[in-house]
Amino acid sequence: MTPINSAWHHIRRSPFQSLIAVFVMSISFLCLNLFLIISHGMSNFLNYFETKPEITIYLKDGLDKDTVESLQKEITNYPSIKEIKFVSKEKALQIYKEQNKDNPMLTEMVTASILPASFDVSVTDPKILEQIAQNFSAKKDQVDEIIYQKDVINQILMWTSFIRQAGITIVLTFSAISFSIIFVIIGMKITNRRDEIDISRLLGASNFYVKKPFLLEGVIYGLIGSLSGVIISLTLVFYSKSFINQFFSPVVFINNNPATYFNYTLISLLCGSFIGYIASWFGVKRYIRF
């Protein structure tokens, strides 16, 4: 009997133990793939805001034309300025009505006089936003409020960091559990087949020949479990992709590039076989001593 046939024979003879190993490994790689996909999507979401930096400076009412032009000129003097848009009260009213056209109750009592004029400033270097915000915040007589995407970016960074930390913790936890279960199962099978191992040794089988079926068994658990985790995770992604991308529009949170999912699959299979091999290797080393 070849080592691979012997490994399959071991698996078939204890199906419940094998199913437990594959199930836990599947959960581990389901978490791993979902973590990779979500982490990649959050990175895309963050990059979208970082490459479209903008600050909105709302002006006080009653400013004359010269003061407004002076403020605009001052903004122009900053480096990395990409675009400056002056939004008058009338334009602000037009934008407000367009945004709330489906809800007339929100627009019927609103007039241009109650909306502030503003500057929408786009830059190529997000670091400039902080300088503009600090300097114009001091102009209390001219500037009413400043809004820029630092808060949004910081929130995304916070959530990205949290998701990555939580994902890494979950993946490492389930990987450790998978390792332990395979280690214990291989140890139990070696103990149950102690007589067979001794007979093989008496018949002249080498150390590696005796150990190889158990090593292959661990690799099989890892491959089947990781492949199952990939299939489940990609199925979930396939059916939820449209909703998620629509929710995060215009950012493409989940891309359609097959190479990305091929890489995820390859990484999972390699990691799964590695965990299975290492766990079974430690099990063999612990329970087979010649």
C-alpha positions as CSV (number, residue, x, y, z in Angstrom):
1,M,0.0,0.0,0.0
2,T,1.4,3.4,-1.0
3,P,1.7,6.1,1.6
4,I,-1.1,8.2,0.0
5,N,-3.4,5.1,0.0
6,S,-2.4,4.4,3.5
7,A,-3.3,8.0,4.5
8,W,-6.7,7.8,2.9
9,H,-7.2,4.5,4.6
10,H,-6.5,6.2,8.0
11,I,-8.9,8.9,7.2
12,R,-11.7,6.5,6.2
13,R,-11.3,4.4,9.3
14,S,-11.9,7.4,11.6
15,P,-14.4,9.6,9.7
16,F,-15.6,11.6,12.7
17,Q,-12.1,12.6,13.8
18,S,-11.3,13.6,10.2
19,L,-14.5,15.6,9.8
20,I,-13.6,17.6,13.0
21,A,-10.2,18.4,11.7
22,V,-11.5,19.5,8.3
23,F,-14.4,21.5,9.8
24,V,-12.1,23.5,12.1
25,M,-9.6,24.1,9.3
26,S,-12.5,25.2,7.1
27,I,-13.6,27.8,9.7
28,S,-10.0,29.0,10.0
29,F,-9.7,29.7,6.3
30,L,-13.2,31.0,5.9
31,C,-12.1,33.7,8.5
32,L,-8.8,34.2,6.7
33,N,-10.3,34.8,3.3
34,L,-13.1,37.1,4.6
35,F,-10.4,39.0,6.6
36,L,-8.3,39.4,3.4
37,I,-11.2,40.6,1.3
38,I,-12.5,43.0,3.9
39,S,-9.0,44.3,4.6
40,H,-8.5,44.9,0.9
41,G,-11.8,46.6,0.6
42,M,-11.1,48.9,3.5
43,S,-7.8,49.8,1.9
44,N,-9.6,50.8,-1.3
45,F,-12.1,52.8,0.7
46,L,-9.3,54.7,2.5
47,N,-7.3,55.3,-0.7
48,Y,-10.3,56.8,-2.3
49,F,-10.6,59.5,0.4
50,E,-6.8,60.0,0.5
51,T,-6.6,60.6,-3.2
52,K,-9.6,63.0,-3.1
53,P,-8.7,65.3,-0.3
54,E,-11.0,68.3,0.1
55,I,-11.8,70.9,2.7
56,T,-14.9,73.1,2.9
57,I,-14.6,76.6,4.5
58,Y,-18.0,78.1,5.4
59,L,-17.9,81.9,5.5
60,K,-19.7,84.3,7.8
61,D,-22.7,86.2,6.5
62,G,-22.2,89.8,5.4
63,L,-18.6,89.6,4.0
64,D,-18.0,92.0,1.2
65,K,-16.5,91.0,-2.2
66,D,-13.0,92.2,-1.4
67,T,-12.8,90.1,1.8
68,V,-14.0,87.0,-0.1
69,E,-11.4,87.6,-2.9
70,S,-8.7,88.2,-0.3
71,L,-9.5,84.8,1.4
72,Q,-9.5,83.1,-2.0
73,K,-6.1,84.6,-2.8
74,E,-4.7,83.5,0.5
75,I,-5.9,79.9,-0.2
76,T,-4.3,80.0,-3.6
77,N,-0.9,80.7,-2.0
78,Y,-0.8,77.4,-0.3
79,P,1.2,74.6,-2.0
80,S,-0.4,71.6,-3.6
81,I,-3.7,73.4,-4.3
82,K,-5.6,71.4,-6.9
83,E,-8.8,73.4,-7.2
84,I,-10.8,76.1,-5.4
85,K,-14.5,76.5,-5.9
86,F,-16.5,79.4,-4.5
87,V,-20.0,78.3,-3.7
88,S,-22.3,81.3,-3.3
89,K,-25.5,81.3,-1.3
90,E,-27.6,80.9,-4.4
91,K,-25.4,78.0,-5.6
92,A,-25.6,76.4,-2.1
93,L,-29.4,76.7,-2.3
94,Q,-29.4,75.0,-5.7
95,I,-27.2,72.2,-4.5
96,Y,-29.4,71.8,-1.4
97,K,-32.5,71.5,-3.5
98,E,-30.9,69.0,-5.8
99,Q,-29.9,66.8,-2.9
100,N,-33.3,66.9,-1.4
101,K,-35.5,67.0,-4.5
102,D,-37.3,63.8,-3.4
103,N,-38.4,65.5,-0.1
104,P,-40.2,68.8,-0.9
105,M,-40.8,69.5,2.8
106,L,-37.1,70.0,3.4
107,T,-36.8,72.6,0.6
108,E,-40.0,74.7,0.7
109,M,-38.9,76.8,3.8
110,V,-35.2,77.1,2.8
111,T,-33.9,80.3,1.2
112,A,-30.5,81.3,0.0
113,S,-30.2,83.8,2.9
114,I,-30.0,81.1,5.5
115,L,-27.3,79.1,3.7
116,P,-23.6,80.1,4.0
117,A,-21.3,80.7,1.2
118,S,-18.2,78.6,1.1
119,F,-14.9,77.6,-0.5
120,D,-14.4,74.0,-1.6
121,V,-10.7,73.4,-1.8
122,S,-9.1,70.3,-3.3
123,V,-5.4,69.5,-2.8
124,T,-3.0,66.9,-4.0
125,D,-1.2,66.6,-0.7
126,P,-3.6,65.7,2.3
127,K,-1.1,67.2,4.7
128,I,-1.9,70.7,3.5
129,L,-5.5,70.3,4.7
130,E,-4.3,70.4,8.3
131,Q,-2.4,73.7,7.7
132,I,-5.4,75.3,6.0
133,A,-7.7,74.2,8.7
134,Q,-5.5,75.5,11.5
135,N,-4.9,78.9,9.9
136,F,-8.5,79.6,8.8
137,S,-9.9,78.4,12.1
138,A,-8.3,81.4,13.7
139,K,-10.2,83.8,11.4
140,K,-13.3,83.8,13.7
141,D,-14.7,87.0,12.1
142,Q,-14.6,85.7,8.6
143,V,-14.9,81.9,8.9
144,D,-18.0,80.3,10.4
145,E,-17.0,76.6,10.2
146,I,-14.4,74.3,8.5
147,I,-15.2,70.7,7.5
148,Y,-12.7,68.4,5.9
149,Q,-12.2,64.8,5.5
150,K,-9.6,64.2,8.2
151,D,-12.3,63.0,10.5
152,V,-13.6,60.6,7.8
153,I,-10.1,59.3,7.1
154,N,-9.3,58.9,10.8
155,Q,-12.5,57.0,11.3
156,I,-11.7,54.7,8.4
157,L,-8.2,54.2,9.7
158,M,-9.6,53.3,13.1
159,W,-12.0,50.8,11.7
160,T,-9.4,49.4,9.3
161,S,-7.0,48.9,12.2
162,F,-9.7,47.3,14.4
163,I,-10.7,44.9,11.6
164,R,-7.1,43.9,10.9
165,Q,-6.4,43.3,14.6
166,A,-9.6,41.4,15.1
167,G,-9.1,39.4,11.9
168,I,-5.5,38.5,12.7
169,T,-6.6,37.5,16.2
170,I,-9.4,35.3,14.9
171,V,-7.3,33.7,12.2
172,L,-4.4,33.0,14.6
173,T,-6.8,31.5,17.2
174,F,-8.5,29.2,14.7
175,S,-5.2,28.2,13.2
176,A,-3.9,27.3,16.7
177,I,-7.0,25.3,17.3
178,S,-6.6,23.6,13.9
179,F,-3.0,22.8,14.7
180,S,-3.9,21.4,18.1
181,I,-6.7,19.2,16.7
182,I,-4.6,17.7,13.9
183,F,-1.8,17.2,16.4
184,V,-4.1,15.3,18.8
185,I,-5.8,13.3,16.0
186,I,-2.5,12.2,14.5
187,G,-1.3,11.2,17.9
188,M,-4.4,9.2,18.6
189,K,-4.1,7.4,15.3
190,I,-0.4,6.6,15.8
191,T,-1.3,5.2,19.3
192,N,-4.1,3.1,17.8
193,R,-1.8,1.7,15.1
194,R,1.2,1.1,17.3
195,D,1.1,-2.6,16.5
196,E,1.0,-2.0,12.7
197,I,4.0,0.5,13.0
198,D,6.0,-2.1,15.0
199,I,5.3,-4.8,12.4
200,S,6.3,-2.5,9.6
201,R,9.6,-1.7,11.4
202,L,10.2,-5.4,11.9
203,L,9.7,-6.0,8.2
204,G,12.4,-3.4,7.4
205,A,10.3,-0.3,6.7
206,S,12.3,2.9,7.1
207,N,11.5,5.6,9.6
208,F,10.3,8.0,6.9
209,Y,8.1,5.3,5.2
210,V,6.3,4.7,8.6
211,K,5.9,8.4,9.2
212,K,4.9,9.5,5.7
213,P,1.2,8.4,5.7
214,F,0.6,10.4,8.9
215,L,2.4,13.4,7.4
216,L,0.3,13.1,4.2
217,E,-2.9,12.8,6.3
218,G,-2.2,16.1,8.0
219,V,-1.5,17.7,4.6
220,I,-4.8,16.3,3.3
221,Y,-6.7,17.8,6.2
222,G,-5.1,21.1,5.5
223,L,-5.8,21.1,1.8
224,I,-9.5,19.9,2.1
225,G,-10.2,22.3,5.0
226,S,-8.6,25.3,3.3
227,L,-10.3,24.6,0.0
228,S,-13.6,24.3,1.8
229,G,-13.0,27.6,3.5
230,V,-12.1,29.3,0.2
231,I,-15.3,27.9,-1.5
232,I,-17.6,29.1,1.3
233,S,-16.0,32.6,1.5
234,L,-16.0,33.2,-2.2
235,T,-19.6,32.0,-2.4
236,L,-20.6,34.5,0.3
237,V,-18.6,37.2,-1.6
238,F,-20.2,36.3,-4.9
239,Y,-23.8,36.7,-3.6
240,S,-23.2,39.8,-1.5
241,K,-20.8,41.6,-3.9
242,S,-23.4,43.8,-5.7
243,F,-25.0,44.9,-2.4
244,I,-21.6,45.7,-0.7
245,N,-20.3,47.6,-3.8
246,Q,-23.5,49.6,-4.0
247,F,-23.3,50.4,-0.3
248,F,-19.7,51.7,-0.6
249,S,-20.3,53.3,-4.0
250,P,-18.4,54.9,-5.7
251,V,-15.6,52.9,-4.1
252,V,-15.2,49.3,-5.5
253,F,-15.0,47.5,-2.2
254,I,-15.0,44.0,-3.8
255,N,-13.3,43.9,-7.1
256,N,-14.0,41.5,-10.0
257,N,-10.4,40.6,-10.8
258,P,-10.1,36.8,-11.0
259,A,-6.4,37.0,-10.3
260,T,-7.1,38.4,-6.8
261,Y,-9.3,35.4,-5.9
262,F,-6.8,33.0,-7.4
263,N,-4.1,34.5,-5.2
264,Y,-6.4,34.1,-2.1
265,T,-7.0,30.5,-3.0
266,L,-3.3,29.8,-3.6
267,I,-2.4,31.4,-0.3
268,S,-5.1,29.4,1.6
269,L,-4.0,26.1,0.1
270,L,-0.3,26.7,0.9
271,C,-1.1,27.8,4.4
272,G,-3.5,24.9,5.0
273,S,-1.1,22.3,3.7
274,F,1.7,23.9,5.8
275,I,-0.4,23.9,9.0
276,G,-1.5,20.4,8.4
277,Y,2.1,19.2,7.7
278,I,3.6,21.0,10.7
279,A,0.9,19.7,13.1
280,S,1.3,16.1,11.8
281,W,5.1,16.4,11.9
282,F,5.0,17.4,15.6
283,G,2.5,14.6,16.2
284,V,4.7,12.1,14.5
285,K,7.8,13.4,16.3
286,R,6.0,13.2,19.7
287,Y,4.5,9.7,19.3
288,I,6.8,7.9,17.0
289,R,10.3,7.5,18.5
290,F,12.8,5.0,17.0
